[in-house]
């Protein structure tokens, strides 16, 4: 019974801290868009990066001897 004198205020304090953290998260828009980041990984990029041939590759193909 004597332990309840200590445990009840500790429990009330922990609940108050949890409620305060939840309210802080709501105020800072932590729960604003829950599905956007999850779905954004499924979409392709609009413009894929074009690959430019390097000078080494283009010079080798331009000077390659033709075989008959």
N, CA, C and O atoms as a CHARMM CRD file, in Angstrom:
* protein
*
  272
    1    1 UNK  N      0.82100  -1.19000   0.00000 PROA 1      0.00000
    2    1 UNK  CA     0.00000   0.00000   0.00000 PROA 1      0.00000
    3    1 UNK  C      0.86900   1.25900   0.00000 PROA 1      0.00000
    4    1 UNK  O      0.52100   2.27200  -0.60600 PROA 1      0.00000
    5    2 UNK  N      1.97900   1.17300   0.67600 PROA 2      0.00000
    6    2 UNK  CA     2.86600   2.33300   0.73300 PROA 2      0.00000
    7    2 UNK  C      3.52600   2.59900  -0.61500 PROA 2      0.00000
    8    2 UNK  O      3.90300   3.73100  -0.91700 PROA 2      0.00000
    9    3 UNK  N      3.66000   1.55900  -1.41600 PROA 3      0.00000
   10    3 UNK  CA     4.28100   1.74700  -2.73000 PROA 3      0.00000
   11    3 UNK  C      3.37500   2.52000  -3.68700 PROA 3      0.00000
   12    3 UNK  O      3.85300   3.15200  -4.62900 PROA 3      0.00000
   13    4 UNK  N      2.05100   2.46500  -3.43600 PROA 4      0.00000
   14    4 UNK  CA     1.12500   3.21700  -4.28200 PROA 4      0.00000
   15    4 UNK  C      1.32400   4.72100  -4.13900 PROA 4      0.00000
   16    4 UNK  O      1.05300   5.47500  -5.07300 PROA 4      0.00000
   17    5 UNK  N      1.78900   5.15400  -2.99100 PROA 5      0.00000
   18    5 UNK  CA     2.03800   6.57900  -2.77500 PROA 5      0.00000
   19    5 UNK  C      3.13300   7.06500  -3.71900 PROA 5      0.00000
   20    5 UNK  O      3.13500   8.23000  -4.11600 PROA 5      0.00000
   21    6 UNK  N      4.04700   6.19800  -4.07700 PROA 6      0.00000
   22    6 UNK  CA     5.13700   6.55200  -4.99600 PROA 6      0.00000
   23    6 UNK  C      4.74400   6.24900  -6.44300 PROA 6      0.00000
   24    6 UNK  O      5.03300   7.04300  -7.33900 PROA 6      0.00000
   25    7 UNK  N      4.08800   5.11200  -6.67900 PROA 7      0.00000
   26    7 UNK  CA     3.80400   4.67100  -8.04100 PROA 7      0.00000
   27    7 UNK  C      2.72400   5.49500  -8.74200 PROA 7      0.00000
   28    7 UNK  O      2.82600   5.72900  -9.94600 PROA 7      0.00000
   29    8 UNK  N      1.70800   5.93400  -8.03000 PROA 8      0.00000
   30    8 UNK  CA     0.63900   6.71300  -8.66700 PROA 8      0.00000
   31    8 UNK  C      1.15000   8.05800  -9.17000 PROA 8      0.00000
   32    8 UNK  O      0.85300   8.39800 -10.31500 PROA 8      0.00000
   33    9 UNK  N      1.89600   8.84800  -8.40100 PROA 9      0.00000
   34    9 UNK  CA     2.42900  10.09800  -8.96700 PROA 9      0.00000
   35    9 UNK  C      3.40200   9.87400 -10.12900 PROA 9      0.00000
   36    9 UNK  O      3.44100  10.67200 -11.06600 PROA 9      0.00000
   37   10 UNK  N      4.18500   8.79400 -10.07300 PROA 10     0.00000
   38   10 UNK  CA     5.09900   8.48900 -11.18100 PROA 10     0.00000
   39   10 UNK  C      4.29900   8.15700 -12.43600 PROA 10     0.00000
   40   10 UNK  O      4.65200   8.60400 -13.52700 PROA 10     0.00000
   41   11 UNK  N      3.22800   7.37800 -12.29600 PROA 11     0.00000
   42   11 UNK  CA     2.38900   7.02800 -13.44500 PROA 11     0.00000
   43   11 UNK  C      1.71300   8.26700 -14.02200 PROA 11     0.00000
   44   11 UNK  O      1.64900   8.42500 -15.24100 PROA 11     0.00000
   45   12 UNK  N      1.21000   9.14200 -13.16400 PROA 12     0.00000
   46   12 UNK  CA     0.57000  10.37100 -13.64000 PROA 12     0.00000
   47   12 UNK  C      1.59100  11.25300 -14.35100 PROA 12     0.00000
   48   12 UNK  O      1.27500  11.86000 -15.37400 PROA 12     0.00000
   49   13 UNK  N      2.79000  11.32900 -13.83000 PROA 13     0.00000
   50   13 UNK  CA     3.84800  12.12500 -14.45400 PROA 13     0.00000
   51   13 UNK  C      4.22200  11.55900 -15.82700 PROA 13     0.00000
   52   13 UNK  O      4.39800  12.32400 -16.77600 PROA 13     0.00000
   53   14 UNK  N      4.34500  10.24700 -15.94700 PROA 14     0.00000
   54   14 UNK  CA     4.67300   9.62900 -17.23400 PROA 14     0.00000
   55   14 UNK  C      3.55500   9.83500 -18.26000 PROA 14     0.00000
   56   14 UNK  O      3.82900  10.05500 -19.44000 PROA 14     0.00000
   57   15 UNK  N      2.31400   9.76400 -17.81900 PROA 15     0.00000
   58   15 UNK  CA     1.19500  10.01200 -18.73400 PROA 15     0.00000
   59   15 UNK  C      1.20300  11.46200 -19.19300 PROA 15     0.00000
   60   15 UNK  O      0.95200  11.73900 -20.36700 PROA 15     0.00000
   61   16 UNK  N      1.48500  12.38700 -18.29200 PROA 16     0.00000
   62   16 UNK  CA     1.54000  13.80400 -18.65800 PROA 16     0.00000
   63   16 UNK  C      2.66400  14.06600 -19.65600 PROA 16     0.00000
   64   16 UNK  O      2.49700  14.85400 -20.58600 PROA 16     0.00000
   65   17 UNK  N      3.80100  13.41400 -19.46900 PROA 17     0.00000
   66   17 UNK  CA     4.92100  13.57300 -20.40800 PROA 17     0.00000
   67   17 UNK  C      4.55000  13.00500 -21.77900 PROA 17     0.00000
   68   17 UNK  O      4.85300  13.61500 -22.80400 PROA 17     0.00000
   69   18 UNK  N      3.89500  11.84200 -21.80200 PROA 18     0.00000
   70   18 UNK  CA     3.49800  11.23300 -23.07600 PROA 18     0.00000
   71   18 UNK  C      2.48200  12.10400 -23.80900 PROA 18     0.00000
   72   18 UNK  O      2.56500  12.24800 -25.02800 PROA 18     0.00000
   73   19 UNK  N      1.53500  12.68000 -23.09300 PROA 19     0.00000
   74   19 UNK  CA     0.54500  13.56300 -23.72000 PROA 19     0.00000
   75   19 UNK  C      1.22600  14.80700 -24.25900 PROA 19     0.00000
   76   19 UNK  O      0.89000  15.27000 -25.34900 PROA 19     0.00000
   77   20 UNK  N      2.16900  15.35200 -23.52400 PROA 20     0.00000
   78   20 UNK  CA     2.88300  16.56100 -23.97300 PROA 20     0.00000
   79   20 UNK  C      3.70000  16.27300 -25.24000 PROA 20     0.00000
   80   20 UNK  O      3.72500  17.10000 -26.15100 PROA 20     0.00000
   81   21 UNK  N      4.35900  15.12700 -25.30800 PROA 21     0.00000
   82   21 UNK  CA     5.12700  14.75800 -26.50300 PROA 21     0.00000
   83   21 UNK  C      4.18600  14.57400 -27.69600 PROA 21     0.00000
   84   21 UNK  O      4.50800  14.99200 -28.80900 PROA 21     0.00000
   85   22 UNK  N      3.03600  13.95600 -27.47200 PROA 22     0.00000
   86   22 UNK  CA     2.06700  13.78200 -28.55500 PROA 22     0.00000
   87   22 UNK  C      1.55800  15.12700 -29.06100 PROA 22     0.00000
   88   22 UNK  O      1.46800  15.33400 -30.27100 PROA 22     0.00000
   89   23 UNK  N      1.22500  16.04300 -28.15600 PROA 23     0.00000
   90   23 UNK  CA     0.74300  17.36300 -28.57200 PROA 23     0.00000
   91   23 UNK  C      1.82500  18.14600 -29.30000 PROA 23     0.00000
   92   23 UNK  O      1.52700  18.88600 -30.23700 PROA 23     0.00000
   93   24 UNK  N      3.08100  17.99200 -28.88100 PROA 24     0.00000
   94   24 UNK  CA     4.18700  18.65500 -29.57900 PROA 24     0.00000
   95   24 UNK  C      4.30100  18.12900 -31.00700 PROA 24     0.00000
   96   24 UNK  O      4.50900  18.89900 -31.94500 PROA 24     0.00000
   97   25 UNK  N      4.16400  16.81400 -31.16600 PROA 25     0.00000
   98   25 UNK  CA     4.27300  16.21800 -32.50200 PROA 25     0.00000
   99   25 UNK  C      3.13600  16.68600 -33.40100 PROA 25     0.00000
  100   25 UNK  O      3.35400  16.93400 -34.58700 PROA 25     0.00000
  101   26 UNK  N      1.94000  16.81100 -32.86500 PROA 26     0.00000
  102   26 UNK  CA     0.80700  17.28100 -33.66300 PROA 26     0.00000
  103   26 UNK  C      1.00600  18.74300 -34.04500 PROA 26     0.00000
  104   26 UNK  O      0.73100  19.12300 -35.18300 PROA 26     0.00000
  105   27 UNK  N      1.47700  19.56300 -33.12100 PROA 27     0.00000
  106   27 UNK  CA     1.69200  20.98600 -33.41000 PROA 27     0.00000
  107   27 UNK  C      2.79000  21.20600 -34.44300 PROA 27     0.00000
  108   27 UNK  O      2.72800  22.17300 -35.20200 PROA 27     0.00000
  109   28 UNK  N      3.78400  20.33900 -34.48900 PROA 28     0.00000
  110   28 UNK  CA     4.89800  20.49000 -35.42700 PROA 28     0.00000
  111   28 UNK  C      4.67500  19.72400 -36.72800 PROA 28     0.00000
  112   28 UNK  O      5.62500  19.47600 -37.47000 PROA 28     0.00000
  113   29 UNK  N      3.43600  19.35000 -37.00800 PROA 29     0.00000
  114   29 UNK  CA     3.04500  18.68700 -38.26100 PROA 29     0.00000
  115   29 UNK  C      3.80500  17.39000 -38.51600 PROA 29     0.00000
  116   29 UNK  O      4.13700  17.07800 -39.65900 PROA 29     0.00000
  117   30 UNK  N      4.07600  16.64600 -37.47100 PROA 30     0.00000
  118   30 UNK  CA     4.74800  15.36300 -37.64800 PROA 30     0.00000
  119   30 UNK  C      3.82100  14.32500 -38.28300 PROA 30     0.00000
  120   30 UNK  O      4.28600  13.36700 -38.90100 PROA 30     0.00000
  121   31 UNK  N      2.51400  14.51700 -38.13000 PROA 31     0.00000
  122   31 UNK  CA     1.54100  13.57300 -38.67600 PROA 31     0.00000
  123   31 UNK  C      0.81200  14.16400 -39.87300 PROA 31     0.00000
  124   31 UNK  O     -0.29400  13.72900 -40.19100 PROA 31     0.00000
  125   32 UNK  N      1.40000  15.13600 -40.53700 PROA 32     0.00000
  126   32 UNK  CA     0.72500  15.85900 -41.60900 PROA 32     0.00000
  127   32 UNK  C      0.51300  14.97600 -42.84200 PROA 32     0.00000
  128   32 UNK  O     -0.61000  14.88500 -43.33800 PROA 32     0.00000
  129   33 UNK  N      1.54800  14.33400 -43.34100 PROA 33     0.00000
  130   33 UNK  CA     1.44700  13.51400 -44.54900 PROA 33     0.00000
  131   33 UNK  C      2.09600  12.16400 -44.27900 PROA 33     0.00000
  132   33 UNK  O      3.30800  12.00300 -44.41500 PROA 33     0.00000
  133   34 UNK  N      1.28200  11.21200 -43.90000 PROA 34     0.00000
  134   34 UNK  CA     1.81600   9.90000 -43.54300 PROA 34     0.00000
  135   34 UNK  C      2.02400   9.00200 -44.76600 PROA 34     0.00000
  136   34 UNK  O      2.87600   8.11500 -44.72700 PROA 34     0.00000
  137   35 UNK  N      1.27100   9.20700 -45.85000 PROA 35     0.00000
  138   35 UNK  CA     1.35800   8.31100 -46.99600 PROA 35     0.00000
  139   35 UNK  C      2.26800   8.82400 -48.10000 PROA 35     0.00000
  140   35 UNK  O      2.70600   8.03500 -48.93700 PROA 35     0.00000
  141   36 UNK  N      2.56300  10.10100 -48.13100 PROA 36     0.00000
  142   36 UNK  CA     3.36900  10.67800 -49.20600 PROA 36     0.00000
  143   36 UNK  C      4.75500  10.06700 -49.32600 PROA 36     0.00000
  144   36 UNK  O      5.12000   9.61700 -50.41300 PROA 36     0.00000
  145   37 UNK  N      5.54700  10.03200 -48.25400 PROA 37     0.00000
  146   37 UNK  CA     6.88300   9.44600 -48.37400 PROA 37     0.00000
  147   37 UNK  C      6.86200   7.95000 -48.69500 PROA 37     0.00000
  148   37 UNK  O      7.77600   7.44400 -49.34700 PROA 37     0.00000
  149   38 UNK  N      5.83500   7.24900 -48.24700 PROA 38     0.00000
  150   38 UNK  CA     5.76000   5.81400 -48.52900 PROA 38     0.00000
  151   38 UNK  C      5.48000   5.54900 -50.00500 PROA 38     0.00000
  152   38 UNK  O      5.97800   4.57300 -50.56700 PROA 38     0.00000
  153   39 UNK  N      4.68800   6.41100 -50.63200 PROA 39     0.00000
  154   39 UNK  CA     4.34800   6.20400 -52.04100 PROA 39     0.00000
  155   39 UNK  C      5.35500   6.84300 -52.98700 PROA 39     0.00000
  156   39 UNK  O      5.43700   6.45100 -54.15100 PROA 39     0.00000
  157   40 UNK  N      6.11100   7.80700 -52.51700 PROA 40     0.00000
  158   40 UNK  CA     7.02900   8.51300 -53.41900 PROA 40     0.00000
  159   40 UNK  C      8.14900   7.60700 -53.92200 PROA 40     0.00000
  160   40 UNK  O      8.70300   7.85900 -54.99200 PROA 40     0.00000
  161   41 UNK  N      8.49000   6.57600 -53.18700 PROA 41     0.00000
  162   41 UNK  CA     9.55800   5.68200 -53.63000 PROA 41     0.00000
  163   41 UNK  C      9.09200   4.80800 -54.79300 PROA 41     0.00000
  164   41 UNK  O      9.91800   4.26800 -55.52800 PROA 41     0.00000
  165   42 UNK  N      7.78000   4.66300 -54.96500 PROA 42     0.00000
  166   42 UNK  CA     7.26400   3.81900 -56.03600 PROA 42     0.00000
  167   42 UNK  C      7.23000   4.51700 -57.38200 PROA 42     0.00000
  168   42 UNK  O      7.15800   3.85500 -58.41700 PROA 42     0.00000
  169   43 UNK  N      7.28000   5.84400 -57.38900 PROA 43     0.00000
  170   43 UNK  CA     7.18600   6.59400 -58.63300 PROA 43     0.00000
  171   43 UNK  C      8.55800   6.78700 -59.24800 PROA 43     0.00000
  172   43 UNK  O      9.55100   6.95700 -58.54100 PROA 43     0.00000
  173   44 UNK  N      8.60300   6.75900 -60.58300 PROA 44     0.00000
  174   44 UNK  CA     9.85300   6.99700 -61.29400 PROA 44     0.00000
  175   44 UNK  C     10.16700   8.48200 -61.30500 PROA 44     0.00000
  176   44 UNK  O      9.28900   9.32200 -61.11000 PROA 44     0.00000
  177   45 UNK  N     11.42700   8.78800 -61.53500 PROA 45     0.00000
  178   45 UNK  CA    11.81300  10.18000 -61.70900 PROA 45     0.00000
  179   45 UNK  C     11.22200  10.68900 -63.01400 PROA 45     0.00000
  180   45 UNK  O     11.04400   9.92600 -63.96400 PROA 45     0.00000
  181   46 UNK  N     10.91700  11.98600 -63.05500 PROA 46     0.00000
  182   46 UNK  CA    10.32900  12.55900 -64.26300 PROA 46     0.00000
  183   46 UNK  C     11.31000  12.54700 -65.42900 PROA 46     0.00000
  184   46 UNK  O     10.95000  12.16200 -66.54200 PROA 46     0.00000
  185   47 UNK  N     12.53200  12.96100 -65.18100 PROA 47     0.00000
  186   47 UNK  CA    13.53300  13.04500 -66.24300 PROA 47     0.00000
  187   47 UNK  C     14.74700  12.19400 -65.85400 PROA 47     0.00000
  188   47 UNK  O     15.51600  12.59300 -64.98000 PROA 47     0.00000
  189   48 UNK  N     14.92800  11.05100 -66.47600 PROA 48     0.00000
  190   48 UNK  CA    16.12200  10.26100 -66.16000 PROA 48     0.00000
  191   48 UNK  C     17.37000  10.97200 -66.67100 PROA 48     0.00000
  192   48 UNK  O     17.33400  11.66900 -67.68500 PROA 48     0.00000
  193   49 UNK  N     18.44000  10.78800 -65.97100 PROA 49     0.00000
  194   49 UNK  CA    19.69200  11.42700 -66.37100 PROA 49     0.00000
  195   49 UNK  C     20.21400  10.78700 -67.65300 PROA 49     0.00000
  196   49 UNK  O     20.29900   9.56400 -67.76000 PROA 49     0.00000
  197   50 UNK  N     20.56200  11.62800 -68.62200 PROA 50     0.00000
  198   50 UNK  CA    21.09100  11.13400 -69.89400 PROA 50     0.00000
  199   50 UNK  C     22.56200  10.79200 -69.71700 PROA 50     0.00000
  200   50 UNK  O     23.29700  11.50000 -69.02900 PROA 50     0.00000
  201   51 UNK  N     22.97600   9.71800 -70.33200 PROA 51     0.00000
  202   51 UNK  CA    24.36900   9.29400 -70.25100 PROA 51     0.00000
  203   51 UNK  C     25.14400   9.87000 -71.40300 PROA 51     0.00000
  204   51 UNK  O     24.80200   9.64500 -72.56300 PROA 51     0.00000
  205   52 UNK  N     26.17400  10.60300 -71.10100 PROA 52     0.00000
  206   52 UNK  CA    27.03000  11.16600 -72.15100 PROA 52     0.00000
  207   52 UNK  C     28.19800  10.23000 -72.38300 PROA 52     0.00000
  208   52 UNK  O     28.82500   9.78400 -71.42200 PROA 52     0.00000
  209   53 UNK  N     28.50400   9.92100 -73.63100 PROA 53     0.00000
  210   53 UNK  CA    29.67600   9.07100 -73.88200 PROA 53     0.00000
  211   53 UNK  C     30.94800   9.84700 -73.55400 PROA 53     0.00000
  212   53 UNK  O     31.06100  11.04000 -73.83400 PROA 53     0.00000
  213   54 UNK  N     31.87000   9.15900 -72.97100 PROA 54     0.00000
  214   54 UNK  CA    33.13500   9.82400 -72.65100 PROA 54     0.00000
  215   54 UNK  C     33.98600   9.94200 -73.91200 PROA 54     0.00000
  216   54 UNK  O     33.71200   9.27800 -74.91200 PROA 54     0.00000
  217   55 UNK  N     34.99400  10.76500 -73.87000 PROA 55     0.00000
  218   55 UNK  CA    35.87500  10.96700 -75.02600 PROA 55     0.00000
  219   55 UNK  C     36.60700   9.68000 -75.39300 PROA 55     0.00000
  220   55 UNK  O     36.87200   9.42000 -76.56600 PROA 55     0.00000
  221   56 UNK  N     36.92300   8.89600 -74.40400 PROA 56     0.00000
  222   56 UNK  CA    37.64400   7.64900 -74.64800 PROA 56     0.00000
  223   56 UNK  C     36.78400   6.67900 -75.46500 PROA 56     0.00000
  224   56 UNK  O     37.27300   6.05100 -76.40400 PROA 56     0.00000
  225   57 UNK  N     35.50400   6.55900 -75.10400 PROA 57     0.00000
  226   57 UNK  CA    34.61900   5.64500 -75.82200 PROA 57     0.00000
  227   57 UNK  C     34.38400   6.10500 -77.25500 PROA 57     0.00000
  228   57 UNK  O     34.40300   5.28000 -78.16800 PROA 57     0.00000
  229   58 UNK  N     34.16600   7.38200 -77.47500 PROA 58     0.00000
  230   58 UNK  CA    33.85700   7.86700 -78.81800 PROA 58     0.00000
  231   58 UNK  C     35.08400   7.81700 -79.72700 PROA 58     0.00000
  232   58 UNK  O     34.94100   7.59000 -80.92800 PROA 58     0.00000
  233   59 UNK  N     36.27900   8.02100 -79.18700 PROA 59     0.00000
  234   59 UNK  CA    37.47600   7.98300 -80.02900 PROA 59     0.00000
  235   59 UNK  C     37.81000   6.55200 -80.44100 PROA 59     0.00000
  236   59 UNK  O     38.32600   6.33000 -81.53600 PROA 59     0.00000
  237   60 UNK  N     37.52400   5.59000 -79.58500 PROA 60     0.00000
  238   60 UNK  CA    37.80200   4.19500 -79.93000 PROA 60     0.00000
  239   60 UNK  C     36.84700   3.70100 -81.00600 PROA 60     0.00000
  240   60 UNK  O     37.25400   2.95500 -81.89700 PROA 60     0.00000
  241   61 UNK  N     35.60300   4.10100 -80.93800 PROA 61     0.00000
  242   61 UNK  CA    34.65100   3.63000 -81.94100 PROA 61     0.00000
  243   61 UNK  C     34.86200   4.33900 -83.26900 PROA 61     0.00000
  244   61 UNK  O     34.59400   3.75900 -84.32100 PROA 61     0.00000
  245   62 UNK  N     35.33100   5.56700 -83.24600 PROA 62     0.00000
  246   62 UNK  CA    35.54600   6.31100 -84.49200 PROA 62     0.00000
  247   62 UNK  C     36.78200   5.80400 -85.22800 PROA 62     0.00000
  248   62 UNK  O     36.82600   5.87100 -86.45600 PROA 62     0.00000
  249   63 UNK  N     37.78000   5.30100 -84.51700 PROA 63     0.00000
  250   63 UNK  CA    39.03100   4.88500 -85.13700 PROA 63     0.00000
  251   63 UNK  C     39.14200   3.37100 -85.28300 PROA 63     0.00000
  252   63 UNK  O     40.20200   2.86300 -85.64800 PROA 63     0.00000
  253   64 UNK  N     38.09000   2.66600 -85.01000 PROA 64     0.00000
  254   64 UNK  CA    38.15600   1.21500 -85.11400 PROA 64     0.00000
  255   64 UNK  C     38.31200   0.81500 -86.57800 PROA 64     0.00000
  256   64 UNK  O     37.54300   1.27700 -87.42100 PROA 64     0.00000
  257   65 UNK  N     39.28700  -0.03300 -86.89900 PROA 65     0.00000
  258   65 UNK  CA    39.49800  -0.44500 -88.29200 PROA 65     0.00000
  259   65 UNK  C     38.38700  -1.38800 -88.73000 PROA 65     0.00000
  260   65 UNK  O     37.88400  -2.20100 -87.95500 PROA 65     0.00000
  261   66 UNK  N     38.02600  -1.25100 -89.99400 PROA 66     0.00000
  262   66 UNK  CA    36.99300  -2.11100 -90.55700 PROA 66     0.00000
  263   66 UNK  C     37.64000  -3.38300 -91.07800 PROA 66     0.00000
  264   66 UNK  O     38.69200  -3.34500 -91.71700 PROA 66     0.00000
  265   67 UNK  N     37.00900  -4.48800 -90.80200 PROA 67     0.00000
  266   67 UNK  CA    37.51700  -5.76600 -91.29500 PROA 67     0.00000
  267   67 UNK  C     36.68400  -6.19400 -92.49400 PROA 67     0.00000
  268   67 UNK  O     35.46100  -6.06200 -92.48400 PROA 67     0.00000
  269   68 UNK  N     37.35400  -6.71300 -93.53900 PROA 68     0.00000
  270   68 UNK  CA    36.63900  -7.12100 -94.75300 PROA 68     0.00000
  271   68 UNK  C     36.36200  -8.59400 -94.74300 PROA 68     0.00000
  272   68 UNK  O     35.76700  -9.11700 -95.68500 PROA 68     0.00000
